[in-house]
Amino acid sequence: MDFTFNDEQKMLEDMVYRWACDWLEPKMEEVDEKDEFPEDFFKETGKLDLNGVTIDEEYGGAGLGYTEACIVAENLARVSSALSMTWGAHLILCADNIQRNANKELKEKYLPGLASGELIGCLGITEPDAGSDAMAMRATAVKDGDHYIVNGSKTFITNAPVGHVLLFYAKTDPEKGPKGISALVTDIPVEGYQCNKIKKFGMRGSPTGELFFSDMKVPTENLVGVENGGVKILTSGLCTERIVLSACALGTMRAAMELSTKYAKERTQFGKPIGSFQAIQQKLADMYVSYQTAKWLTYYAAWYVDSLEEKSGGKGTELDKIAAAAILYASEACTRVCLDGVQIFGGYGYSLEYPIQRHLRDAKLWEIGAGTSEIRRLIIAREMLR
Ligand SMILES: Cc1cc2nc3c(=O)[nH]c(=O)nc-3n(C[C@H](O)[C@H](O)[C@H](O)COP(=O)(O)OP(=O)(O)OC[C@H]3O[C@@H](n4cnc5c(N)ncnc54)[C@H](O)[C@@H]3O)c2cc1C
């Protein structure tokens, strides 16, 4: 077994983290305070070829694997979980699913723009009354000549307020329940589409929207995969999404661990650095163990999916279990580590002056997005008991 990154992967890690420190870090306090997406973010990540990491070279991407996507996600999140999530939603939730499931014409239409960052992507699964129970979605797409007429709503859609391309799911045959769901892609905004920005206590700077479709027309040629075949795309896509978001949680956790270690050496009380007290040392040691455990579970999951010829996940696959386990562990460990981080900073941890509180506010999301901890446990147990 080889647990080390190869030279290219190490260079990628270094490049992303350096860029995040130089370009993102100085902006983050203001981005967080104003909840404002830095509008040239994708232009800048485009210069580093990060917007199409997993997209084939023929469509303008870097043609790399999920391991490399995880490296990018982790190292962006070490500085900004919010922008790491925005990047992940653009690439993994939207572009990557188009690459894996759409026909050549749709790939040619959307992937080059997404891979360059000229277009920003997002994915719409969740609805106001269908979150964990995504199959209960109510949005409909009714065929009318050469268009689908789409009605309904979606909520909590990352990037939608600034997005250009929306991959989404709707019922094309509601009578059939989950077997009547299809995947469609549309340019946004279009007539019949409305997006309102949602206010959040964390992940500020990563824009989230609630969407309303009112007789929105989507050309029939924008169907992704086959009609009524959306569930497979949705559940398989959630696996890769969970793996890359695990890496985002790793980055958040690593930031909290590194900031806390530094602070424990600098802050003195009772005439000594607080890092000399065993109660603080134990917290630091627990942080390290959590980070390392989450790291190897996450990169194992990434390696696993990269090793599969056909990268399809969903019900009944080992990938479903591994991906759910990686994000379940990484996200819960991340919240624990960030809470301990705030404790190590004492009162300063509670003040907005130090970034540790931002990491804590952001961390909680990793236990909710891409299926909650409760749902991840259900998936793991379902596969164990199969
Ligand atoms: C910042 C943010 C960004 C997001 N980005 C996207 C995005 O880009 N695209 C997208 O489609 N969605 C996105 N989501 C939505 C996210 O995936 C959902 O919020 C999540 O799946 C939970 O759905 P819900 O919020 O409706 O909660 P609910 O499903 O209402 O759950 C509420 C509580 O009940 C629990 N629960 C529900 N069912 C069960 C059960 N069977 N057993 C035990 N417990 C259960 C849940 O675990 C949770 O604790 C985002 C959410 C947030 C907050």
The ligand as a Gaussian input file, in Angstrom:
#p B3LYP/6-31G(d) Opt

LIG

0 1
 C      -25.940000      25.578000       2.670000
 C      -26.668000      24.445000       1.997000
 C      -26.336000      24.116000       0.683000
 C      -27.037000      23.110000       0.025000
 N      -26.768000      22.870000      -1.302000
 C      -27.606000      22.068000      -2.017000
 C      -27.484000      21.971000      -3.445000
 O      -26.585000      22.561000      -4.055000
 N      -28.383000      21.207000      -4.106000
 C      -29.383000      20.538000      -3.473000
 O      -30.173000      19.886000      -4.142000
 N      -29.521000      20.605000      -2.121000
 C      -28.669000      21.356000      -1.385000
 N      -28.810000      21.449000      -0.012000
 C      -29.909000      20.744000       0.643000
 C      -29.476000      19.588000       1.558000
 O      -29.041000      18.505000       0.798000
 C      -30.704000      19.278000       2.443000
 O      -30.842000      20.368000       3.343000
 C      -30.563000      17.965000       3.185000
 O      -30.613000      16.885000       2.302000
 C      -31.640000      17.797000       4.270000
 O      -32.916000      18.061000       3.785000
 P      -33.870000      19.061000       4.615000
 O      -33.116000      20.311000       4.847000
 O      -35.172000      19.170000       3.904000
 O      -34.074000      18.357000       6.006000
 P      -35.200000      17.256000       6.376000
 O      -35.204000      16.174000       5.376000
 O      -36.474000      17.961000       6.641000
 O      -34.628000      16.672000       7.744000
 C      -34.832000      17.309000       8.998000
 C      -34.231000      16.398000      10.072000
 O      -34.924000      15.130000      10.079000
 C      -33.984000      14.076000       9.904000
 N      -34.577000      12.987000       9.132000
 C      -35.261000      13.074000       7.959000
 N      -35.633000      11.854000       7.553000
 C      -35.158000      10.967000       8.461000
 C      -35.195000       9.543000       8.582000
 N      -35.789000       8.765000       7.668000
 N      -34.598000       8.990000       9.666000
 C      -33.985000       9.750000      10.602000
 N      -33.907000      11.098000      10.530000
 C      -34.483000      11.698000       9.469000
 C      -32.812000      14.714000       9.152000
 O      -31.631000      13.964000       9.309000
 C      -32.763000      16.072000       9.811000
 O      -32.064000      15.981000      11.032000
 C      -28.063000      22.401000       0.697000
 C      -28.353000      22.701000       2.035000
 C      -27.691000      23.717000       2.681000
 C      -28.076000      24.060000       4.089000

